[in-house]
Amino acid sequence: MAAPGIDRPPTRLEVVQAEAAHVLGSRAAAARVDAFADGVLYVGAGDLRRLLAWFVDFVVFLLAVGVGVVVLSLLYTAGTIDDNQLVLADLALFVVVPPLYGLCYGNGRALGAVLTGTQLVRVSSGRRVGLKAPWAMTVRTVLLPALLVAVAVGALAGGSPPGSPARTSIDRRRTRLLHAAGYRNIADQRVP
């Protein structure tokens, strides 16, 4: 970082962010331009769209669990399963439903992402989530709410969460616009 009062030349990413505002239609979208580890540029999804995508996926998860509970209740009422089996099966729904829904998420586009125009990709390369999609959906629907509570409690205690995410959500339409305008890789950008 430059010392106060001394100007430093802009980075390649800052140049792209400054020039991309007219391509993307807003400075806020241009500020979300970033590069994967391999240098490919992308536009990160905004916080509201990420939240909405998560919310839709969480509602789908809750609906699937609800349908499972109704089916199990009908089986219990019919005498097909006993009390212990009902309780174990109901608890198992919370473990089984997220990975099953995650199987629809291999390309990073479950229902929440489709409705919001986002896509979950690997931070390292921007490639699709692939075989780790069931785990990613489990994280989104079960572990994320628990993590949010833990982070809130940690923030109140003055801490911050360790590590970095393995996946991120991108704005598909704006990333395509960015690439179509010639901003594909950070290495291709010149610094004035």
C-alpha positions in Angstrom: 0.0 0.0 0.0 1.3 3.4 -0.9 2.2 5.9 1.8 -0.4 8.7 2.5 0.0 11.5 0.0 1.9 9.4 -2.6 -0.1 8.2 -5.6 0.3 4.7 -6.8 -0.5 3.5 -10.2 -3.8 1.6 -10.5 -3.8 -2.2 -10.5 -5.1 -4.0 -13.6 -8.2 -4.9 -11.7 -8.9 -1.3 -10.7 -8.5 -0.3 -14.4 -11.0 -2.9 -15.5 -13.4 -1.9 -12.7 -13.2 1.8 -13.8 -13.7 1.0 -17.5 -16.4 -1.7 -17.0 -19.0 0.7 -15.5 -20.2 1.7 -19.0 -20.3 -1.9 -20.2 -22.1 -3.2 -17.1 -24.5 -0.3 -16.7 -23.6 0.6 -13.1 -20.7 1.5 -11.0 -21.9 -0.9 -8.3 -21.7 -3.8 -10.7 -18.3 -2.7 -11.9 -17.1 -2.6 -8.3 -17.9 -6.3 -8.1 -15.6 -7.2 -11.0 -12.9 -9.6 -9.7 -10.6 -12.3 -11.1 -10.4 -16.0 -10.4 -7.0 -17.5 -9.5 -6.4 -18.3 -13.2 -7.0 -14.6 -14.2 -10.4 -15.0 -15.8 -12.6 -11.9 -14.9 -16.1 -12.2 -13.5 -18.8 -10.1 -12.0 -19.8 -11.2 -8.5 -23.5 -11.4 -7.7 -24.8 -8.7 -5.5 -25.6 -9.4 -1.9 -29.4 -9.1 -2.4 -29.3 -11.6 -5.3 -27.2 -14.0 -3.2 -29.6 -13.7 -0.3 -32.6 -14.3 -2.5 -31.0 -17.3 -4.2 -30.2 -18.8 -0.8 -33.7 -18.0 0.4 -35.3 -19.8 -2.5 -33.1 -22.8 -2.0 -33.9 -22.8 1.7 -37.6 -22.7 1.0 -37.3 -25.6 -1.5 -35.4 -27.5 1.2 -38.2 -26.8 3.8 -40.9 -27.8 1.4 -39.2 -31.1 0.5 -38.8 -31.8 4.2 -42.4 -30.9 4.8 -43.5 -33.3 2.0 -41.4 -36.0 3.6 -42.9 -35.4 7.0 -46.4 -35.7 5.5 -45.6 -38.9 3.7 -44.0 -40.4 6.8 -47.1 -39.3 8.8 -49.3 -41.1 6.4 -47.2 -44.2 6.6 -47.4 -44.0 10.4 -51.1 -43.5 10.4 -51.5 -46.5 8.1 -49.5 -48.6 10.6 -46.6 -49.2 8.2 -44.0 -47.7 10.5 -43.8 -47.5 14.3 -42.9 -44.5 16.6 -39.2 -45.0 16.5 -39.1 -45.4 12.8 -41.1 -42.2 12.4 -38.8 -40.2 14.6 -35.6 -41.5 12.9 -37.0 -41.0 9.4 -38.1 -37.4 10.2 -34.6 -36.6 11.5 -33.1 -38.3 8.5 -35.0 -35.9 6.2 -32.8 -33.0 7.4 -29.7 -35.0 6.4 -30.9 -36.6 3.2 -32.9 -33.8 1.5 -30.1 -31.3 1.0 -27.7 -33.6 -0.8 -30.6 -34.9 -3.0 -31.5 -31.3 -3.9 -27.8 -30.7 -4.4 -27.7 -33.3 -7.2 -29.7 -30.7 -9.2 -26.9 -28.2 -8.4 -23.9 -29.7 -10.3 -23.8 -26.9 -12.8 -24.2 -24.4 -10.0 -27.8 -23.6 -10.9 -30.4 -24.8 -8.5 -33.8 -23.1 -8.5 -32.6 -20.1 -6.5 -29.7 -19.5 -8.9 -32.0 -19.9 -11.9 -34.5 -17.4 -10.6 -31.9 -14.8 -9.6 -29.6 -15.2 -12.7 -26.6 -16.3 -10.6 -24.4 -19.3 -10.7 -22.3 -20.9 -8.0 -18.8 -21.6 -9.2 -15.4 -22.6 -7.8 -13.3 -19.6 -6.6 -10.1 -21.2 -7.9 -11.2 -21.5 -11.5 -14.7 -20.3 -12.1 -15.7 -23.8 -13.2 -18.9 -25.5 -12.2 -19.3 -27.0 -8.8 -19.7 -30.5 -10.1 -19.5 -33.6 -7.8 -19.3 -31.4 -4.7 -22.8 -30.0 -5.4 -24.6 -32.2 -2.8 -22.1 -31.0 -0.2 -22.5 -27.3 -1.4 -26.3 -27.6 -1.0 -26.0 -29.1 2.4 -23.8 -26.2 3.4 -26.3 -23.7 1.9 -29.4 -25.1 3.5 -28.3 -26.6 6.8 -24.9 -25.4 7.8 -25.1 -21.8 6.6 -27.9 -20.8 9.0 -25.9 -22.4 11.8 -22.8 -20.5 10.6 -24.6 -17.2 10.5 -25.6 -17.7 14.1 -22.0 -18.6 15.0 -20.6 -15.6 13.1 -23.1 -13.3 14.8 -22.1 -14.6 18.2 -18.4 -14.4 17.2 -18.8 -10.8 16.0 -20.4 -9.8 19.2 -17.4 -11.3 21.0 -15.0 -9.4 18.7 -13.9 -12.3 16.4 -14.1 -13.0 12.7 -14.6 -16.3 10.8 -11.4 -18.0 9.6 -10.6 -19.2 6.1 -11.8 -18.3 2.7 -14.7 -19.7 0.7 -14.2 -22.4 -2.0 -17.2 -21.2 -4.0 -18.7 -17.9 -5.0 -21.8 -16.7 -6.9 -21.4 -14.9 -10.1 -23.8 -12.6 -12.1 -24.1 -14.7 -15.3 -25.5 -11.9 -17.5 -23.0 -9.2 -16.5 -20.1 -11.6 -16.7 -21.1 -12.5 -20.3 -21.3 -8.7 -21.0 -17.9 -8.2 -19.5 -16.3 -10.9 -21.6 -18.2 -9.8 -24.8 -16.7 -6.3 -24.3 -13.2 -7.8 -24.3 -12.5 -8.0 -20.6 -11.9 -11.7 -20.4 -8.6 -12.1 -18.5 -6.8 -9.8 -16.0 -3.5 -10.6 -17.7 -4.7 -9.1 -21.0 -5.4 -5.7 -19.4 -2.9 -2.9 -19.6 -2.1 -0.5 -16.8 -1.8 3.1 -18.0 
